[in-house]
Amino acid sequence: MTQNFDIPEIRTPENLVYKKTSVLTDNVLHYCPGCGHGTTHRLIAEVIEEMGIQSEVIGVAPVGCSVMAYNYFDIDMQEAAHGRAPALATAIKRVFPEKFVFTYQGDGDLAAIGTGETIHACNRGENITIIFINNAIYGMTGGQMAPTTLPDMPTSTCPYGRDVKIMGNPLKITELLAMLPGTYYVTRQAVHSPALVRRAKKAIRMAFENQKLDRGVSFIEIVSNCNSGWKLTPVQAIKWLEENMLPFYPLGDLKVNGELVKKSE
Amino acid sequence: MAKVQGDVVIDIEQCKGCELCNVACPLNVLAISAEVNSKGYHYAIKVNGNCNGCSNCAVVCPDGVITVYRAKV
């Protein structure tokens, strides 16, 4: 019998500090336990709620683990063909220029099959927000090697680790996109610790605010974990992420207000 | 000095037992239960009354199952 530590007398509306946002529906997320997709969904929903734009935002769902993102957001959403979310978002934004349009894509969608659409949408400087979840693997289909897979990282299609001589180098698409003139805000964030989640939320807020300025693409990469693809428990996975992913994909802003951020080191 | 007392409410039916809240909690209030919910996940439970309502657990929870309250007592 477990002891009860509930304090029901302080559970009043004026003492409420944190509650799941109403922009997310009550559907249980289908993601694996501990997946960064859930946290990112919640951050986007919180930003939409804070800005009061629930009726003015249109999301574009990708193909991948987050293919059913439209079940979880209580906003207008559209499903795109694999990798074509930036092209679809371009069309939506041009037809409804007053709406806030964002795409939500994984690394297999954005950096593999959709590289062309992504690069051209960013180069044209479409006034959209792109949220890119990078977990270095194809999570949905069983943990195959993705363009963003780290060197020597084992996956189900390279079980002895990614040999860059045979399989090529990982694609740092965020650095690539920061070089394009059409991007206005490019940043890389993570969501595995409370401080990083709060910072990522500020970045997402800024990306949505930038759409009012009509200056170009706001691109946010979220370095995330894939516990089932990496064959680790959630707690082991965030440790692995800190030790391996973050040195290769360093966090921070790459481009702010259309200007490249100079690295101090 | 006023003491801050917090409380968390966990929706145990939506919890998937990923333990990220246990790692994020600075006061070790949360742990994983021995029992399972209707989906077979070991859910998060409170194991002491030290919570100060910092909401770190709720901020990292991927499924948004934690509601946080904080009051001065």
Interface residues (C-beta under 8 A of the other chain):
Chain A: T2 F5 D6 I7 I10 R11 T12 N15 L16 V17 Y18 K19 K20 T21 L24 V28 L29 Y31 C32 P33 G34 C35 G36 H37 G38 T39 R42 V191 H192 S193 P194 V197 R198 N227 T233 P234 V235 I238
Chain B: Q5 G6 D7 V9 Q14 K16 G17 C18 E19 L20 N22 V23 A24 V29 S33 Y41 I45 K46 V47 N48 G49 G53 S55 N56 A58 V59 V60 C61 P62 D63 G64 V65 I66 T67 V68 Y69 R70 A71 V73
